[in-house]
């Protein structure tokens, strides 16, 4: 079955056709590790995880590479601001009185803890910028040799005017940039919108020798050098947040295609921002949440993953605690269904299973259609399909959903089982008020009793999470 993706390059939905049959070379713009990742950052990596899982579900071999930016991302790393400001890692190091290496390592580990709590698959290759300076220098040499780079006293810049297709991703044209450009903050630049490939700065806390002096690489050159090292000169998919489109990804295209003469990326996938109660997430508004903030309020990380499954990546995800509570309860409900299906016996309906699988596949293959996929999940769960088939299907679907449903296998303790027997005895003796107290005690311990003609049945209780 065909997979379709909305390609930012061209701004339309297209059938996904990789360069090499059944192999996908996928690059994710990774985090700049100077602080904790907030839930909006994690939403963006969840979408990459959904995409990878969908491709693998379709039988593709995915080679996923993600970078770690641990140098070179400036506080004003904006095209028209002229790559000014302080290195974000160095700034955090000074603030926290640590070395840049300590800052980067601490926040990298924190980031991966959050990823794993959300059951996001590890990339096949994780590459740190500081470990690929040699590759960046070699790429800059090529650009300089081909006439796309020029030297200033304190840096090497990319000459945007030399690259004729600049603006192909974002739709921004050089003529527009010229009108909106500020005064050149860096003397000697040919154009105010040229960007830095290498910055000469022997006082920088992280610095390396280069043909242009002691310094450090620009942010944009890092992704080009690392992606091409591990995936070759042409990528099938490049993902990122919508804020990466311009100038970061636009600059990646310019320098990569200028160096190789080949089309850099076939499909660009960009994720919209995360809103909180309809407003942009920001520290100043006090609405920036980390995953640990949700956990401290009693929510599971997988409840946030479930919430993200209900939103489409090309629309802003509006986060509220009410929606997260609904997601937590829906996840608990789905887990109860899975638990119930495990208890039942019966013959599977393989033909119907095939039909449901095709419906699920069609939904998720349509531009990472996770909300439509979840609708199929719940329709299947409520159908007349045998429990054994439902269980087989939900395990299969969970290869994409990533909710770890196969691992959910709670067992009532001997204490719980004894309380059930005690309650049933009280019911038979018509001591209903005492039996109700026992039921309440059972529920407080995470289980609920369902009375059936064949006797009481235990099942996991839903989660009641308050703001």
Phi, psi and omega in degrees: 000140185288148175252136179239140177227143172281117183264117178302328176283099186108343176053052176205160178282133183225153172293135180277119177229108181288163179296321180244129184307126175064015173232132183240124175259111190237129181239129177252129171293114184274183185281154166269115195269069177245354178200178179289146173285132176269175187294336175291320175299317184292327175302319180297321180281334173297319179297319176299321179295317177302316182297313179300315181296322178297315180297317178292325177297330178274003176094008178279147169269116183257130172252105186256124179241136178224137179267160169242117179274105181241017172192153167090353179269109186274157180294336177239048183278062182242144186304312185278346176276351173078030179055053180252180179095185185260149175298130185298323179292315181296320178298316179294323180297317179295319182295318184266002179057048177229171174281158175303323179296320179294319178299310183297316182294317181299312184282336173294314179297320178297319179298315181289331173298317179295317178304312185289327175297329179270003180060039173274127182298141176291140173298156177290328177227128172245118186241128179269138181302318184294344180263006182228033180296321180303314181295324179292318179298318180296321180293320178295322177301318179297315180296321179293317180298324182275359176087013180266348182237148178219157186261141167244178181299323186243011181188170171246131183244152173269130180274096184299327183295339179283339182264108191292334183263019180298131182102358184297330181276311186272341184085001179277135180254154181300327180299320178293319181295323179297320180293321185267358185294142174278176173297145184296116178281345180244109182300139175097348179295139180294322179222145181295342183261002172295144185244159186278134174261325178215137180245122178277117183200089182293347180269352180297141182297328175246119185209153182221154174287146177205168176297347184251010180109169180289130180179213185212160184282157170286157184300316189293322183294336184299310184295321179298312183296316184286318181296319182288331178296316187265339185238356181092180186285346179229129181254151175280313184224137173230125182248163177178177174279161182298335179287348178277345186304312180224128007263351192303305183287329175298319180288325175302313180300312184301308185288325181290312182288330176295323182283321187258336185075012181241158174296126188286307185228137179276319183228122176256125181243118182239137185259135179288165183291163173263124175260159174235115184053039176082001181241151179299137180288130178200154179296323184296329179276351181070025182239027178263116185247141172264165178300323181294333176295321178292319181295323179294337176271003175099006181268145174280148172303323181292341174292323176292322176299316179299316179302318180292334176292341182267000182241150177265138188295341180268011173234142178302134176277114180270103182277130170221157177289334175295318179291326178292321177297319177297321178294318178298317180291323177295320177297317178297320179297316179295319177299319178298319178300313180301316180298318179295318181297329178294330184282339186267151177253164177153161181277140180281149175255091187294325180294315178294322178301318179299318180295318179293321180296320178296322178295317180296315181298316179299322181293307185286334180287346180272083175058051178054053185280066183293321177299320178292324177295320179293326177297320177295319179303311184287328176294320177296317182298328182268359184282177179271011179299144177302147182303323180296323177288321178299319180295316179298319181291317183293326175296320179293313179298328185290349171298331177265316184294320179070033182266004177058041184290330178295329182280349182278103183216065180291144178236131179293138179287168177299327178297315179297314181299322178294322178295323178298316179296320179295317179296318181296322178297317178296322178296318179295331177273005179062027175265069191291324180294321177291323178296322179295324178295323178293320178301316180298320179296320178297318181294325178295337179266010172095012180230159174226151183255131175246121181276124181234165178303333181268004178120175182290142177235137179266144171209154181301144180274149176293165181262129178250101183253130180255155177298000000 
